[in-house]
Amino acid sequence: MTRLLAVDTSAGRGSVALLDGGSVRSVYSDQPRSHTRRLEPMINELLEQAGLQLGELDALAFGAGPGSFTGLRVTAGLVQGLAFGLRLPVVAVSSLRAMAHAVHSYLDAPTDVAVARDARMGELYWGLYRVTPDAVVAPLSPEALLSPKDLTMPEGTDDYLGVGDGWLLRDSIPETVLSRMGAIMTDVAPEAAAIARLGEVLLEQGEGVDAEAVQPVYLRDDVAWQGSA
């Protein structure tokens, strides 16, 4: 029975989730500028609800990005500090992959999902995944940072599910890409609950790392981050 705490502040909405024996409970914060002071009370709230202490956790997971520079830095710093203190493994979970995971409950068959997230500065974070109804999320291509006009689709599936607020920029996206979308869900964002579920799977696959190896993923080459190690 895995007990895993997951944190995500890669988007405007911050969230914390606790996976305990297969069930997940979550709390949220819609105050982006207060994530630094809100996360610890949110973690304590979840642990209190579950009747657990930090020392009873088996692992940590976090939304590693891509996403908000400040949000990723806050989460990575918090999780790294906890991991050092508790000597726990950490699983870095792609925020885009978590968005793909979030739609599995809507599916009745394996579906190719195209995640497009607004990266500001006229660009999109982009990722393609095969998602099954039982929440297996397999990457189909490397994640990328692209201009909407540069999006392309691989040969094959002509009925993708588009996910993420990046699809609101559809006027800038080539028709050859839009025509491959069978449906689009623009209101999906990264959440800690999905990161907890994916984190458990990745942990079982041996993808947990020590605290000193914790770092976010920005995709922009001109951004660097140094952990607290």
N, C-alpha and C positions, 0 to 999 in steps of 0.2 A: 504494500500500500504506500504509494508515493505521496508525500506532503510537499507541495511546491508553491512558492510565493512568486507571483508575476507582477511586474510593474510596466506601465507604458505611459509615456508623455510625448510621444513622437508627433502627436497631433494636438489640436487645441484642447481637446478633452482628455484629461488625465484619468487613469484607472488603475486599480490594484485588484488582483484576483488571488484567491487561495484555492488550490486544488488539494483536496483531502479525500483519499480513498475513492476516487472516481467522480466525486461531486465538486462543483465549482461555485463559489460565491464571490461576488464582486461589489466594489464601491467605486463611485465616480466623482470627479470634480470638473466643473465647467468654468474654472477660473484659471486660465493659462498662466497668468503672472503670479499665481500663489502656489504653484506646484511644489516649490522648495519647502514651504512650511506646511502644506496640506498632506504630503505623502506619508509622513510618519504617523500622524493621527489616523489616516485611512488604513495603514497597515495594522496599527494597534486595534482598530475597530474590528477588522476581520478576524484577527487572532482571538480577540475577546469573544466574538460570536461563536467561534469554533471551539473555545475552551482550550486553546493551544498557546504555547510559548515559542518565541523565536528559535530557541534551542531544540525544538522538536521538529523543525523543518529538515527535509532531506536535500533540497536544492532550491535555487533561485533562477528566475528567467526574466528577461526584459526585452522590450521592443527595441531592437538595435538600430532601427532605421531602415531605409532613409526617411528623413523627416525634419522637423524643426531642430535647428542647431542647438538652441538653448534647451529645448525639451530633452533631446538625446543626451546632452551633457549632464543635465540634472539626474536623469534616470541612471545613466552609467555610473556616475559618482556615488549615488545612493547604494546601488546594488553592489558595486565594488567594495564599498565600506562594510556593508553587511557581510559579504562573502569573506572578507579578511577576518572580521570579528568572530564569525560563526564557523569558519573553515568549511564552507559549503561550495560545491560546484555550481557554476553559473552557465546557463544556456542562453546564447544570443539568438533571438528569433527575428527574422525579417518582418518588418512592419507590413510590407506588401504581401508576403505569404500569409500573415495573420488576416489580412483583409480577404484573401481568397478563401481561407478557412471559414470565415464568418458566414459564407453563403451556402455551406454544405447542407444545412437543414432545409433549404429550399429546393434541393435537387432530388430527382428520382432516378438518375442515371449518371455515370461519369460524364463530366462536362469540362470543356476547356474554358478557362477564365482569363480574361485580359484585364489586369489591374492597372489603372491610370490614375495617378495621384498628382494634384497640382503642386508643383515644386516652386512656384513663383518664378519671377524673372523670365517669364515666357517659356518655361520648360515643364516637363512631366517626368515623374518617376514611373517606370514602366516594368511590368513583369507578367509573364505568361505561366499558367499552372494548369495541371489536370487535377480536378477535384472530384472526389466520389461522395455519395450520400453518407458514407460512414466516416467522413472527415479525413481521408487520406489526401494530402496536398503535395503533389509532385511538381517541382519546377520543370518547365519546358524549355527555358532559355535563361541566360544570365540577366539579372536585373540591370536596368540602365537609366541614365538621365538623358532625355532627348527633347528636342523641339517637337511640338505636336506635328508639324509638317513633315518630320522625318520618320514618323512611325511607319512600320511595315509589318506585315503578317507572314508567317511561314506558310508553305503549301500545306493543304490538308483541310482541316475542319473549317466549315463555312457557317457554323452556328455557335460562336463564342458568346459567353456571358460577359458583358463589360461591367466592371466594378470600380467605383471610386469617383471622387469629385473632379478628376482630370477630364472626365467625359463631358463636363460642362463647357469645355473649350472645344466642342465639336466643330465649330465653324472653322477652326484652324487645323482640324484633323483630316487627312485625305479620305475621299469617298471610298477608295479601295479598302481602307481599314474599317470605316463605319459600316460598309455593306456586309462585313463579316460578323457583325454583332447581331445575334438573334434577339437579345434584350440587354438593357443597360440599367444598372442600379447605382445611382450617383451618391446615395446617402450612406454608403458603407465606409467606415473608418477603422483604424486599428483599435483593438481593445484588449485589455489584459486577460480576459477570459479565454480568448482564442490563443493568446500567447502562452497561457498556462497549459492548455491542451497540447499545443505543438511542442512546447518545452518538454513535456513528459515524454513524448515520442522521441524527440531528439536526444534526450538524456539516456533513454534506453538504447539508442543507437551509438552511444559513446561520444556524443558531441558536447558534453559538459566540459568547461575549462576552469582553471584556477582563477582566483581573484585578479592576479596580476595580468592576465590575458584579456580582461574585459575591455572592450572598446566598441564604440558605435560605428555605424556605417553611414557615411554622408553621400557618397557617389560623386560629390563635387571635389575636384582635385585640389582646389585652393583652400580647403578647410582641413585643419589639423586639430587633434585633441590629445591631451596628455592626461592619463589617469592619475589617481592619487598614489599609485604604487611608488 
